[in-house]
Amino acid sequence: MSPARTGTRGPLDTRAIGSLSVSVVGIGCNNFGGRIDEARTTEVVNAALEAGINFFDTADMYGEGRSEEFLGRALGRRRPEVVIASKFGNAIEGKVGGGRPDYIRRALDASLRRLGTDYIDLYQQHIPDPSVPVAETVGALDDAVKAGKVREIGCSNFSAEQLREAAAESSAEAGTARFVSVQNEYSLLHREPEEGVLDECERLDMAFLPFFPLKSGLLTGKYRKDQPIPAGTRVAKVERYRSLLTEENLERIEGLIAYAESRKRTLLELAVAWLLAHPRVASVIAGATSASQVQANAQAADWTLGETDLEQIENVLRTAV
């Protein structure tokens, strides 16, 4: 059974992550407390709520905890209206991180304090921890669900094999919590989940959450072949982002821009609509640093791609290399 459209919130459809109903476009909160301060964070959160976005994805490590703090304060009394996803497991403030039960309990309580809430809707293991049996990690998360501190649990950066291993440690008959979602990188320019993870999501009835849906800005249309890199952008400032501007990627970008413009759409709209055409994708969580970016992301959900569109887009990607 695929995550289905379960209704609407404002102008946006919703899809299911376990028992949760989330807007098909969400806000990735990795910029909060890092690239943008608290005032800009509040601007982004308010714009998201106005656009009908109810899904906010953060992590304890984002902004060294400031992302959760800023998000919690920006939501304030509107917290019951939204679905908050957070993550644990990456090192934060010099702590080791990982998936050990004692660490999970401490990390969860710290996230709850920073968010100013008594529950997290979707609590996700940020990265696998090969040093800890997944049964121990899932057991600790099950305890958190039973304690009412977490509603659903998920994972991130897991392979198909790791998803199978985690699923084997959960039992619907025993009433234990299971991972209802996986969050991995996926975009028009990064197709790795198609090599097994999406199929495993189908088999296990899991929702898929794509991160970096715009491939670190490459799928916004800002970066063009034979044109200078716009000053002040991440790609201009950071070498690891500049390395993404390969000849192959730039050729694909030009082809995708031409396709989008032939439909009177933008490359960003195409990137989001293409992901949402995959039934396992529950929400496209794109980062934003301004209200205008939030509005553009939300608007992209208005474009529904059919099978013919998807075939034509695939042909564009094949012929651009």
N, C-alpha and C positions, 0 to 999 in steps of 0.2 A: 504494500500500500504506500503510495507516494504522499509526501507532505502536500496536502490539498489546500486550495483556497477556502478559507473558512469564514469569509465575511470581509467587511471593509472598515477601515478607521480613517475618517476624513477621505482624501482622494486616493488613498493607497489600499490595495488588497492586502490580505494577511495570509500567511501560511503557518503550518504547525511545526513546532519543535517539541516533540513529546506532547505534554499537556498545555504547552505555552502557545499563544497566538501572537505572531510577530509580523510587523509590517515588512513587505517584500524588499524595502530599502531600509537599512539601518545606519547607525552612526558608529564608525570606528573611532574610539576615544584615545588613540595613541598620541594624538597631537596635544591633548589637554595636559597642561602643566609642563609641556616641553616647548613645542613650537608656538603655542599661544598661552596667554596668561588667563587668570580667572575671569576677567571681564569678557574677553573674547570667547572663552568657553561658555559662559552664560548666554552670550549672543547666539552661538551655534546651537545650544540645547533648546533655547526658546524657538529658534527658527525651525528646528526639527519637529517640535511639538506642533507648531502652527501648520507644518506641511503634512501632518498626519503620521509622522514617524514615531513609533513607540519602542523601538529596539535600540539599546545602547550597549556596545561591547567594549569593555575596558579590561584592565589587568592590574594586578598589584604592582608590577614593575614599571608601568607607564608613568613617566615623570617622577619615578621613585616614590610612588604613592600619591602624588598630587592629582593625577587623573581621577582617581576614585574620589578624593576629597572635593575637587572642583565639581565633578558630576553630581555628587550627593547634595552639595549646597545649591547648585543651579536648579536641581529638580525640586528641592524643598518639599512642600506639601503635595506636589504632583507626583511624588514617587509611586503611589498606588496605581497611577495611570499607565506606567511603563513597565517594560521587561528589561531588567538589568542582567547582563552577562559579565562575569569577571573570570579571571584565571589565576592559577597558582602554579608554582613549580620552577619558574626561572628565578635566578638569584636576585635578591632585592636588598638594598641597604647592607651589603656585606654578608647577608645570610646565604647559606648553601643552597636552599631551594630543594627541589626534588619531590618524590611522591611518598615519603614515609608518613604514616598516620599521625605521629606527634607533630610533624611539621605542618601537615594539612590543617590540623585543628588550630594551631597558632596563626597560620596564614589566613584562614577563614575568619577568625575572630578579629584580626587586624583589618581585613577588608571591610567587614561589617561596620567597624568603628569609623573607618575613613569615609565610607559611603553614607553613614548616618542612618542605617536601616537595620532591621532585625532579621532580614532574609535576603538571599540572592536568588534570582529566578533561575539562572543557568550558571552553574559553577563548573569551570573547565580546567582540566589538566593541560597546562600550556605546552609542555614537551614531555615525551616519554622519559621514564627514568628506568634504565635497564638494570640498575642496582637494586631495585625493589620489586618483588613479585607483584604483578598487577592486581592479584587478589587482595593484597593488603591495602593498596590504594583505593580500589573500588569499595572495599569494606569500610574504610574510613569515610568515604563519601556517602555511602549508604547510611552510616550513623548520622551524618550531618542532615540528610534528608529526613530521617526519622525524628531528629530533634527539631525539625521545622526551620532550620537555618538555611536550607537550600531546597528549591522546588524540583529542579531537574539537574542532571549532571551530563557533562560532555567532555570532549578531548580535542586536542589540537596537535597538528604535525605528526599524526599517527599514520602508519602504513596500513595496507589492507590486512597483512598478517597480524599486526598489533591490534587492529580492531577485532579480528576473530578471537585472539587470545583474551581480550577484555570481555567480549560477549560470553565466552565460555565460563566466566566467573560470576555471571549474573543469572538469576533464575526468576522468571515471571511467576512460577508456581510458588516459590518461597517468598515472593514479595520483596525482593531486593532490588535496589536501584541499578539501572544500567545506563551506559552512555547512550543518549538519545541524539547526539550530534557529533560531528567532527568538523573542525575548522582547519582547512589547509589552503595553501596558495592555489589560486585558479583564475585564469583569465584567458582572453583570446591569444595572448602571447605566452601563456604558461599552462600546458595541457596535461601535466603529470597525473592529476587525479583520474584521468580517463584510463590509466594503465592499471586499474584494479580497485582503487578506493571507491569510486562512484558505484561500481558493481557491488562492492561489499555493502555500501550504504543501502542499496536496493534490497539485498538479501537479508540484511539485519533490520530493515525498516528504520534507518537513521536519516536525519536531516543533514544536509551538507551546507556549511557556511564558508564561502570563498573569501579569503583575505587577499590583499593587494589586487582587487578586481580591476584596477586601472593601471596595473603594472608600474607602480611608483610614479605615476603621472604620464607615462608614455601614451596611454590611451585617452588622454584628455584633448589631444590635438595641438598641444603646445610645442611639440618637437617634430620638426619636418625635415625631410631630406634636403640637403644642400642649403640649409638655413642655419644661422647661428643659434646656439643654445640660449634661450632667454635668460638674462641676468637675474640673479637672486633666487633662482629655482634650486631645488634639491639636486637636480641633475648637474647644474652648473657648479654647485658647491662641493659635491661629494663624489669621489672617484668611483666608488662601487655603483652608484647610480649612472654615471656617465658610461660605464662599461656596458650598460644595457642598450646603448644606441649603436648597435651593430648594423651593418649594411642590410642584413636579412630583416631585422626588426623594422628598420626605417622603410624598407620596401613594402613590408606588410602594412605598416601604418598608412602609407600613401594609398594603397589599395583599399583599405578599410574606410579611410576618409572619403574616397571617391564613391564607395558604395553607400555610405551614410548620406552624403550630400545628394545623391541621386534620389533618395527618399525624403529629402528636405529634413534630415536629421543630423545630429552631431556625432562625432566619434565616441564621445562619452556616453551618449544615449545608446549607441550600438553596443558598447562594452557591457553596459548594465542589462539591456534587453536580451543579449545573447546568453548571459548567465541565467537569467530568469526563465529562459526557454527550456532549461534543464529541470525536470520535475523534482529532482532531489534537492535542488537549491532552495533553501527556505527564505533566506534574506541576503541581499548583497550589502555587506558592511563596508562602506567607503568612508575614509577619513575626510574631514572638512575643517577648514580654518576660518570660514566666513559664512554668513547667512546665505550669500549668493551661491556658494558651492553646495550647500544643503539643498537649496531650491532646485538647482540643476540636477542633482542626484535623484531627488524625488520625482522630478518630471520625467526622467528616463524610464520609469516604470510604466509609463503610459503606452509604450511601444511594445506590441506583442508580435513576436516573430513566428512565422509558420514553418512547415517543413521545407517549402521551396526556398524561403529566405535562408534557412540554415544551410541548405545545400549550396546556394550561391555564395554565401560567406565562406564556406569551406573551400570553394573553388578559388575565391580571392586569395585566401591564405596559401593555397598550394601554388598558384601561378605567380605569386609575388616573390618567390625564391628561385 
